[in-house]
Amino acid sequence: MIDKRDAVAAAGLLTLAVGLSLISAALSLIVVGAVLLCVGLFYGLPTRGP
């Protein structure tokens, strides 16, 4: 028989792992978006002109 505390601890670990993976995915998306924005600004502004 599984103890309730063991089940709660397992659920907490699973939730923590999912949350960390979501955070890392969000951070990578933020980094990619920032890089694309910087590249677009640096390369787009000189060719477009005032």
mmCIF file as Biopython writes it, N, C-alpha, C and O atoms, coordinates in Angstrom:
data_model
#
loop_
_atom_site.group_PDB
_atom_site.id
_atom_site.type_symbol
_atom_site.label_atom_id
_atom_site.label_alt_id
_atom_site.label_comp_id
_atom_site.label_asym_id
_atom_site.label_entity_id
_atom_site.label_seq_id
_atom_site.pdbx_PDB_ins_code
_atom_site.Cartn_x
_atom_site.Cartn_y
_atom_site.Cartn_z
_atom_site.occupancy
_atom_site.B_iso_or_equiv
_atom_site.auth_seq_id
_atom_site.auth_asym_id
_atom_site.pdbx_PDB_model_num
ATOM 1   N N  . MET A ? 1  ? 0.850  -1.199 0.000   1.0 0.0 1  A 1 
ATOM 2   C CA . MET A ? 1  ? 0.000  0.000  0.000   1.0 0.0 1  A 1 
ATOM 3   C C  . MET A ? 1  ? 0.888  1.251  0.000   1.0 0.0 1  A 1 
ATOM 4   O O  . MET A ? 1  ? 1.872  1.337  0.734   1.0 0.0 1  A 1 
ATOM 5   N N  . ILE A ? 2  ? 0.512  2.207  -0.838  1.0 0.0 2  A 1 
ATOM 6   C CA . ILE A ? 2  ? 1.286  3.439  -0.955  1.0 0.0 2  A 1 
ATOM 7   C C  . ILE A ? 2  ? 0.802  4.431  0.096   1.0 0.0 2  A 1 
ATOM 8   O O  . ILE A ? 2  ? -0.397 4.659  0.262   1.0 0.0 2  A 1 
ATOM 9   N N  . ASP A ? 3  ? 1.757  5.006  0.790   1.0 0.0 3  A 1 
ATOM 10  C CA . ASP A ? 3  ? 1.410  5.992  1.806   1.0 0.0 3  A 1 
ATOM 11  C C  . ASP A ? 3  ? 0.957  7.285  1.125   1.0 0.0 3  A 1 
ATOM 12  O O  . ASP A ? 3  ? 1.425  7.634  0.041   1.0 0.0 3  A 1 
ATOM 13  N N  . LYS A ? 4  ? 0.035  7.985  1.790   1.0 0.0 4  A 1 
ATOM 14  C CA . LYS A ? 4  ? -0.480 9.235  1.203   1.0 0.0 4  A 1 
ATOM 15  C C  . LYS A ? 4  ? 0.637  10.264 1.051   1.0 0.0 4  A 1 
ATOM 16  O O  . LYS A ? 4  ? 0.668  11.024 0.083   1.0 0.0 4  A 1 
ATOM 17  N N  . ARG A ? 5  ? 1.547  10.279 2.016   1.0 0.0 5  A 1 
ATOM 18  C CA . ARG A ? 5  ? 2.641  11.249 1.935   1.0 0.0 5  A 1 
ATOM 19  C C  . ARG A ? 5  ? 3.547  10.953 0.744   1.0 0.0 5  A 1 
ATOM 20  O O  . ARG A ? 5  ? 4.054  11.868 0.095   1.0 0.0 5  A 1 
ATOM 21  N N  . ASP A ? 6  ? 3.748  9.655  0.462   1.0 0.0 6  A 1 
ATOM 22  C CA . ASP A ? 6  ? 4.557  9.302  -0.709  1.0 0.0 6  A 1 
ATOM 23  C C  . ASP A ? 6  ? 3.872  9.762  -1.993  1.0 0.0 6  A 1 
ATOM 24  O O  . ASP A ? 6  ? 4.524  10.265 -2.908  1.0 0.0 6  A 1 
ATOM 25  N N  . ALA A ? 7  ? 2.566  9.587  -2.051  1.0 0.0 7  A 1 
ATOM 26  C CA . ALA A ? 7  ? 1.829  10.012 -3.244  1.0 0.0 7  A 1 
ATOM 27  C C  . ALA A ? 7  ? 1.897  11.526 -3.399  1.0 0.0 7  A 1 
ATOM 28  O O  . ALA A ? 7  ? 2.066  12.036 -4.507  1.0 0.0 7  A 1 
ATOM 29  N N  . VAL A ? 8  ? 1.765  12.242 -2.285  1.0 0.0 8  A 1 
ATOM 30  C CA . VAL A ? 8  ? 1.836  13.704 -2.339  1.0 0.0 8  A 1 
ATOM 31  C C  . VAL A ? 8  ? 3.229  14.153 -2.764  1.0 0.0 8  A 1 
ATOM 32  O O  . VAL A ? 8  ? 3.365  15.086 -3.554  1.0 0.0 8  A 1 
ATOM 33  N N  . ALA A ? 9  ? 4.259  13.497 -2.246  1.0 0.0 9  A 1 
ATOM 34  C CA . ALA A ? 9  ? 5.627  13.853 -2.615  1.0 0.0 9  A 1 
ATOM 35  C C  . ALA A ? 9  ? 5.868  13.565 -4.093  1.0 0.0 9  A 1 
ATOM 36  O O  . ALA A ? 9  ? 6.504  14.363 -4.782  1.0 0.0 9  A 1 
ATOM 37  N N  . ALA A ? 10 ? 5.366  12.431 -4.589  1.0 0.0 10 A 1 
ATOM 38  C CA . ALA A ? 10 ? 5.534  12.095 -6.005  1.0 0.0 10 A 1 
ATOM 39  C C  . ALA A ? 10 ? 4.799  13.109 -6.880  1.0 0.0 10 A 1 
ATOM 40  O O  . ALA A ? 10 ? 5.320  13.532 -7.913  1.0 0.0 10 A 1 
ATOM 41  N N  . ALA A ? 11 ? 3.592  13.497 -6.472  1.0 0.0 11 A 1 
ATOM 42  C CA . ALA A ? 11 ? 2.842  14.489 -7.234  1.0 0.0 11 A 1 
ATOM 43  C C  . ALA A ? 11 ? 3.569  15.836 -7.231  1.0 0.0 11 A 1 
ATOM 44  O O  . ALA A ? 11 ? 3.586  16.544 -8.238  1.0 0.0 11 A 1 
ATOM 45  N N  . GLY A ? 12 ? 4.164  16.178 -6.093  1.0 0.0 12 A 1 
ATOM 46  C CA . GLY A ? 12 ? 4.906  17.432 -6.020  1.0 0.0 12 A 1 
ATOM 47  C C  . GLY A ? 12 ? 6.134  17.421 -6.917  1.0 0.0 12 A 1 
ATOM 48  O O  . GLY A ? 12 ? 6.442  18.417 -7.572  1.0 0.0 12 A 1 
ATOM 49  N N  . LEU A ? 13 ? 6.835  16.290 -6.944  1.0 0.0 13 A 1 
ATOM 50  C CA . LEU A ? 13 ? 8.016  16.187 -7.810  1.0 0.0 13 A 1 
ATOM 51  C C  . LEU A ? 13 ? 7.613  16.279 -9.280  1.0 0.0 13 A 1 
ATOM 52  O O  . LEU A ? 13 ? 8.275  16.944 -10.076 1.0 0.0 13 A 1 
ATOM 53  N N  . LEU A ? 14 ? 6.512  15.597 -9.629  1.0 0.0 14 A 1 
ATOM 54  C CA . LEU A ? 14 ? 6.044  15.632 -11.018 1.0 0.0 14 A 1 
ATOM 55  C C  . LEU A ? 14 ? 5.643  17.054 -11.410 1.0 0.0 14 A 1 
ATOM 56  O O  . LEU A ? 14 ? 5.994  17.529 -12.490 1.0 0.0 14 A 1 
ATOM 57  N N  . THR A ? 15 ? 4.911  17.726 -10.531 1.0 0.0 15 A 1 
ATOM 58  C CA . THR A ? 15 ? 4.494  19.099 -10.810 1.0 0.0 15 A 1 
ATOM 59  C C  . THR A ? 15 ? 5.701  20.024 -10.934 1.0 0.0 15 A 1 
ATOM 60  O O  . THR A ? 15 ? 5.734  20.907 -11.791 1.0 0.0 15 A 1 
ATOM 61  N N  . LEU A ? 16 ? 6.694  19.812 -10.067 1.0 0.0 16 A 1 
ATOM 62  C CA . LEU A ? 16 ? 7.897  20.632 -10.108 1.0 0.0 16 A 1 
ATOM 63  C C  . LEU A ? 16 ? 8.648  20.418 -11.423 1.0 0.0 16 A 1 
ATOM 64  O O  . LEU A ? 16 ? 9.117  21.378 -12.034 1.0 0.0 16 A 1 
ATOM 65  N N  . ALA A ? 17 ? 8.761  19.169 -11.854 1.0 0.0 17 A 1 
ATOM 66  C CA . ALA A ? 17 ? 9.459  18.871 -13.108 1.0 0.0 17 A 1 
ATOM 67  C C  . ALA A ? 17 ? 8.732  19.508 -14.296 1.0 0.0 17 A 1 
ATOM 68  O O  . ALA A ? 17 ? 9.365  20.093 -15.175 1.0 0.0 17 A 1 
ATOM 69  N N  . VAL A ? 18 ? 7.399  19.393 -14.316 1.0 0.0 18 A 1 
ATOM 70  C CA . VAL A ? 18 ? 6.626  19.994 -15.409 1.0 0.0 18 A 1 
ATOM 71  C C  . VAL A ? 18 ? 6.777  21.516 -15.393 1.0 0.0 18 A 1 
ATOM 72  O O  . VAL A ? 18 ? 6.935  22.144 -16.440 1.0 0.0 18 A 1 
ATOM 73  N N  . GLY A ? 19 ? 6.726  22.094 -14.203 1.0 0.0 19 A 1 
ATOM 74  C CA . GLY A ? 19 ? 6.869  23.542 -14.103 1.0 0.0 19 A 1 
ATOM 75  C C  . GLY A ? 19 ? 8.240  24.021 -14.568 1.0 0.0 19 A 1 
ATOM 76  O O  . GLY A ? 19 ? 8.350  25.041 -15.248 1.0 0.0 19 A 1 
ATOM 77  N N  . LEU A ? 20 ? 9.288  23.281 -14.197 1.0 0.0 20 A 1 
ATOM 78  C CA . LEU A ? 20 ? 10.636 23.667 -14.613 1.0 0.0 20 A 1 
ATOM 79  C C  . LEU A ? 20 ? 10.796 23.548 -16.124 1.0 0.0 20 A 1 
ATOM 80  O O  . LEU A ? 20 ? 11.430 24.397 -16.751 1.0 0.0 20 A 1 
ATOM 81  N N  . SER A ? 21 ? 10.224 22.498 -16.710 1.0 0.0 21 A 1 
ATOM 82  C CA . SER A ? 21 ? 10.339 22.338 -18.165 1.0 0.0 21 A 1 
ATOM 83  C C  . SER A ? 21 ? 9.578  23.459 -18.874 1.0 0.0 21 A 1 
ATOM 84  O O  . SER A ? 21 ? 10.031 23.974 -19.897 1.0 0.0 21 A 1 
ATOM 85  N N  . LEU A ? 22 ? 8.417  23.835 -18.323 1.0 0.0 22 A 1 
ATOM 86  C CA . LEU A ? 22 ? 7.662  24.933 -18.927 1.0 0.0 22 A 1 
ATOM 87  C C  . LEU A ? 22 ? 8.425  26.246 -18.804 1.0 0.0 22 A 1 
ATOM 88  O O  . LEU A ? 22 ? 8.436  27.051 -19.735 1.0 0.0 22 A 1 
ATOM 89  N N  . ILE A ? 23 ? 9.064  26.460 -17.654 1.0 0.0 23 A 1 
ATOM 90  C CA . ILE A ? 23 ? 9.837  27.689 -17.451 1.0 0.0 23 A 1 
ATOM 91  C C  . ILE A ? 23 ? 11.023 27.741 -18.415 1.0 0.0 23 A 1 
ATOM 92  O O  . ILE A ? 23 ? 11.305 28.785 -19.003 1.0 0.0 23 A 1 
ATOM 93  N N  . SER A ? 24 ? 11.719 26.601 -18.576 1.0 0.0 24 A 1 
ATOM 94  C CA . SER A ? 24 ? 12.863 26.585 -19.486 1.0 0.0 24 A 1 
ATOM 95  C C  . SER A ? 24 ? 12.407 26.802 -20.926 1.0 0.0 24 A 1 
ATOM 96  O O  . SER A ? 24 ? 13.078 27.490 -21.694 1.0 0.0 24 A 1 
ATOM 97  N N  . ALA A ? 25 ? 11.266 26.216 -21.293 1.0 0.0 25 A 1 
ATOM 98  C CA . ALA A ? 25 ? 10.737 26.422 -22.646 1.0 0.0 25 A 1 
ATOM 99  C C  . ALA A ? 25 ? 10.371 27.888 -22.852 1.0 0.0 25 A 1 
ATOM 100 O O  . ALA A ? 25 ? 10.647 28.454 -23.910 1.0 0.0 25 A 1 
ATOM 101 N N  . ALA A ? 26 ? 9.750  28.508 -21.844 1.0 0.0 26 A 1 
ATOM 102 C CA . ALA A ? 26 ? 9.370  29.912 -21.950 1.0 0.0 26 A 1 
ATOM 103 C C  . ALA A ? 26 ? 10.612 30.799 -22.045 1.0 0.0 26 A 1 
ATOM 104 O O  . ALA A ? 26 ? 10.633 31.764 -22.809 1.0 0.0 26 A 1 
ATOM 105 N N  . LEU A ? 27 ? 11.645 30.472 -21.267 1.0 0.0 27 A 1 
ATOM 106 C CA . LEU A ? 27 ? 12.865 31.276 -21.318 1.0 0.0 27 A 1 
ATOM 107 C C  . LEU A ? 27 ? 13.534 31.162 -22.683 1.0 0.0 27 A 1 
ATOM 108 O O  . LEU A ? 27 ? 14.023 32.156 -23.220 1.0 0.0 27 A 1 
ATOM 109 N N  . SER A ? 28 ? 13.558 29.951 -23.248 1.0 0.0 28 A 1 
ATOM 110 C CA . SER A ? 28 ? 14.178 29.792 -24.565 1.0 0.0 28 A 1 
ATOM 111 C C  . SER A ? 28 ? 13.374 30.567 -25.618 1.0 0.0 28 A 1 
ATOM 112 O O  . SER A ? 28 ? 13.956 31.164 -26.524 1.0 0.0 28 A 1 
ATOM 113 N N  . LEU A ? 29 ? 12.041 30.559 -25.501 1.0 0.0 29 A 1 
ATOM 114 C CA . LEU A ? 29 ? 11.226 31.327 -26.442 1.0 0.0 29 A 1 
ATOM 115 C C  . LEU A ? 29 ? 11.494 32.825 -26.294 1.0 0.0 29 A 1 
ATOM 116 O O  . LEU A ? 29 ? 11.558 33.550 -27.287 1.0 0.0 29 A 1 
ATOM 117 N N  . ILE A ? 30 ? 11.650 33.287 -25.045 1.0 0.0 30 A 1 
ATOM 118 C CA . ILE A ? 30 ? 11.929 34.698 -24.801 1.0 0.0 30 A 1 
ATOM 119 C C  . ILE A ? 30 ? 13.283 35.085 -25.402 1.0 0.0 30 A 1 
ATOM 120 O O  . ILE A ? 30 ? 13.421 36.145 -26.014 1.0 0.0 30 A 1 
ATOM 121 N N  . VAL A ? 31 ? 14.280 34.213 -25.220 1.0 0.0 31 A 1 
ATOM 122 C CA . VAL A ? 31 ? 15.615 34.496 -25.763 1.0 0.0 31 A 1 
ATOM 123 C C  . VAL A ? 31 ? 15.569 34.544 -27.287 1.0 0.0 31 A 1 
ATOM 124 O O  . VAL A ? 31 ? 16.130 35.451 -27.902 1.0 0.0 31 A 1 
ATOM 125 N N  . VAL A ? 32 ? 14.892 33.555 -27.900 1.0 0.0 32 A 1 
ATOM 126 C CA . VAL A ? 32 ? 14.796 33.537 -29.364 1.0 0.0 32 A 1 
ATOM 127 C C  . VAL A ? 32 ? 14.062 34.775 -29.866 1.0 0.0 32 A 1 
ATOM 128 O O  . VAL A ? 32 ? 14.479 35.384 -30.851 1.0 0.0 32 A 1 
ATOM 129 N N  . GLY A ? 33 ? 12.969 35.153 -29.195 1.0 0.0 33 A 1 
ATOM 130 C CA . GLY A ? 33 ? 12.234 36.342 -29.601 1.0 0.0 33 A 1 
ATOM 131 C C  . GLY A ? 33 ? 13.072 37.608 -29.490 1.0 0.0 33 A 1 
ATOM 132 O O  . GLY A ? 33 ? 13.032 38.465 -30.373 1.0 0.0 33 A 1 
ATOM 133 N N  . ALA A ? 34 ? 13.833 37.724 -28.400 1.0 0.0 34 A 1 
ATOM 134 C CA . ALA A ? 34 ? 14.677 38.905 -28.224 1.0 0.0 34 A 1 
ATOM 135 C C  . ALA A ? 34 ? 15.765 38.972 -29.294 1.0 0.0 34 A 1 
ATOM 136 O O  . ALA A ? 34 ? 16.054 40.044 -29.827 1.0 0.0 34 A 1 
ATOM 137 N N  . VAL A ? 35 ? 16.369 37.817 -29.608 1.0 0.0 35 A 1 
ATOM 138 C CA . VAL A ? 35 ? 17.414 37.785 -30.640 1.0 0.0 35 A 1 
ATOM 139 C C  . VAL A ? 35 ? 16.828 38.168 -31.991 1.0 0.0 35 A 1 
ATOM 140 O O  . VAL A ? 35 ? 17.421 38.958 -32.726 1.0 0.0 35 A 1 
ATOM 141 N N  . LEU A ? 36 ? 15.654 37.605 -32.324 1.0 0.0 36 A 1 
ATOM 142 C CA . LEU A ? 36 ? 15.026 37.941 -33.605 1.0 0.0 36 A 1 
ATOM 143 C C  . LEU A ? 36 ? 14.670 39.423 -33.657 1.0 0.0 36 A 1 
ATOM 144 O O  . LEU A ? 36 ? 14.824 40.064 -34.697 1.0 0.0 36 A 1 
ATOM 145 N N  . LEU A ? 37 ? 14.195 39.966 -32.546 1.0 0.0 37 A 1 
ATOM 146 C CA . LEU A ? 37 ? 13.838 41.387 -32.509 1.0 0.0 37 A 1 
ATOM 147 C C  . LEU A ? 37 ? 15.080 42.251 -32.726 1.0 0.0 37 A 1 
ATOM 148 O O  . LEU A ? 37 ? 15.042 43.208 -33.500 1.0 0.0 37 A 1 
ATOM 149 N N  . CYS A ? 38 ? 16.176 41.920 -32.047 1.0 0.0 38 A 1 
ATOM 150 C CA . CYS A ? 38 ? 17.412 42.694 -32.200 1.0 0.0 38 A 1 
ATOM 151 C C  . CYS A ? 38 ? 17.933 42.608 -33.620 1.0 0.0 38 A 1 
ATOM 152 O O  . CYS A ? 38 ? 18.328 43.618 -34.203 1.0 0.0 38 A 1 
ATOM 153 N N  . VAL A ? 39 ? 17.936 41.387 -34.190 1.0 0.0 39 A 1 
ATOM 154 C CA . VAL A ? 39 ? 18.421 41.216 -35.564 1.0 0.0 39 A 1 
ATOM 155 C C  . VAL A ? 39 ? 17.540 41.994 -36.532 1.0 0.0 39 A 1 
ATOM 156 O O  . VAL A ? 39 ? 18.043 42.644 -37.448 1.0 0.0 39 A 1 
ATOM 157 N N  . GLY A ? 40 ? 16.223 41.928 -36.331 1.0 0.0 40 A 1 
ATOM 158 C CA . GLY A ? 40 ? 15.319 42.661 -37.216 1.0 0.0 40 A 1 
ATOM 159 C C  . GLY A ? 40 ? 15.523 44.166 -37.119 1.0 0.0 40 A 1 
ATOM 160 O O  . GLY A ? 40 ? 15.461 44.870 -38.128 1.0 0.0 40 A 1 
ATOM 161 N N  . LEU A ? 41 ? 15.767 44.663 -35.906 1.0 0.0 41 A 1 
ATOM 162 C CA . LEU A ? 41 ? 15.966 46.101 -35.749 1.0 0.0 41 A 1 
ATOM 163 C C  . LEU A ? 41 ? 17.291 46.547 -36.354 1.0 0.0 41 A 1 
ATOM 164 O O  . LEU A ? 41 ? 17.354 47.564 -37.044 1.0 0.0 41 A 1 
ATOM 165 N N  . PHE A ? 42 ? 18.355 45.778 -36.092 1.0 0.0 42 A 1 
ATOM 166 C CA . PHE A ? 42 ? 19.680 46.191 -36.560 1.0 0.0 42 A 1 
ATOM 167 C C  . PHE A ? 42 ? 19.795 46.108 -38.077 1.0 0.0 42 A 1 
ATOM 168 O O  . PHE A ? 42 ? 20.426 46.957 -38.705 1.0 0.0 42 A 1 
ATOM 169 N N  . TYR A ? 43 ? 19.177 45.074 -38.666 1.0 0.0 43 A 1 
ATOM 170 C CA . TYR A ? 43 ? 19.298 44.911 -40.113 1.0 0.0 43 A 1 
ATOM 171 C C  . TYR A ? 43 ? 18.172 45.603 -40.872 1.0 0.0 43 A 1 
ATOM 172 O O  . TYR A ? 43 ? 18.312 45.890 -42.061 1.0 0.0 43 A 1 
ATOM 173 N N  . GLY A ? 44 ? 17.050 45.876 -40.192 1.0 0.0 44 A 1 
ATOM 174 C CA . GLY A ? 44 ? 15.923 46.481 -40.887 1.0 0.0 44 A 1 
ATOM 175 C C  . GLY A ? 44 ? 15.987 48.000 -40.939 1.0 0.0 44 A 1 
ATOM 176 O O  . GLY A ? 44 ? 15.550 48.606 -41.918 1.0 0.0 44 A 1 
ATOM 177 N N  . LEU A ? 45 ? 16.530 48.623 -39.892 1.0 0.0 45 A 1 
ATOM 178 C CA . LEU A ? 45 ? 16.522 50.083 -39.836 1.0 0.0 45 A 1 
ATOM 179 C C  . LEU A ? 45 ? 17.429 50.727 -40.890 1.0 0.0 45 A 1 
ATOM 180 O O  . LEU A ? 45 ? 16.987 51.666 -41.551 1.0 0.0 45 A 1 
ATOM 181 N N  . PRO A ? 46 ? 18.676 50.272 -41.081 1.0 0.0 46 A 1 
ATOM 182 C CA . PRO A ? 46 ? 19.540 50.957 -42.053 1.0 0.0 46 A 1 
ATOM 183 C C  . PRO A ? 46 ? 18.989 50.885 -43.475 1.0 0.0 46 A 1 
ATOM 184 O O  . PRO A ? 46 ? 19.132 51.844 -44.233 1.0 0.0 46 A 1 
ATOM 185 N N  . THR A ? 47 ? 18.358 49.762 -43.856 1.0 0.0 47 A 1 
ATOM 186 C CA . THR A ? 47 ? 17.882 49.635 -45.229 1.0 0.0 47 A 1 
ATOM 187 C C  . THR A ? 47 ? 16.587 50.421 -45.430 1.0 0.0 47 A 1 
ATOM 188 O O  . THR A ? 47 ? 16.316 50.879 -46.540 1.0 0.0 47 A 1 
ATOM 189 N N  . ARG A ? 48 ? 15.794 50.583 -44.393 1.0 0.0 48 A 1 
ATOM 190 C CA . ARG A ? 48 ? 14.503 51.261 -44.527 1.0 0.0 48 A 1 
ATOM 191 C C  . ARG A ? 48 ? 14.703 52.783 -44.621 1.0 0.0 48 A 1 
ATOM 192 O O  . ARG A ? 48 ? 14.021 53.464 -45.386 1.0 0.0 48 A 1 
ATOM 193 N N  . GLY A ? 49 ? 15.634 53.288 -43.842 1.0 0.0 49 A 1 
ATOM 194 C CA . GLY A ? 49 ? 15.870 54.735 -43.862 1.0 0.0 49 A 1 
ATOM 195 C C  . GLY A ? 49 ? 14.852 55.468 -42.996 1.0 0.0 49 A 1 
ATOM 196 O O  . GLY A ? 49 ? 14.033 54.833 -42.331 1.0 0.0 49 A 1 
ATOM 197 N N  . PRO A ? 50 ? 14.894 56.782 -42.999 1.0 0.0 50 A 1 
ATOM 198 C CA . PRO A ? 50 ? 13.994 57.583 -42.157 1.0 0.0 50 A 1 
ATOM 199 C C  . PRO A ? 50 ? 12.552 57.558 -42.675 1.0 0.0 50 A 1 
ATOM 200 O O  . PRO A ? 50 ? 11.672 58.179 -42.081 1.0 0.0 50 A 1 
#
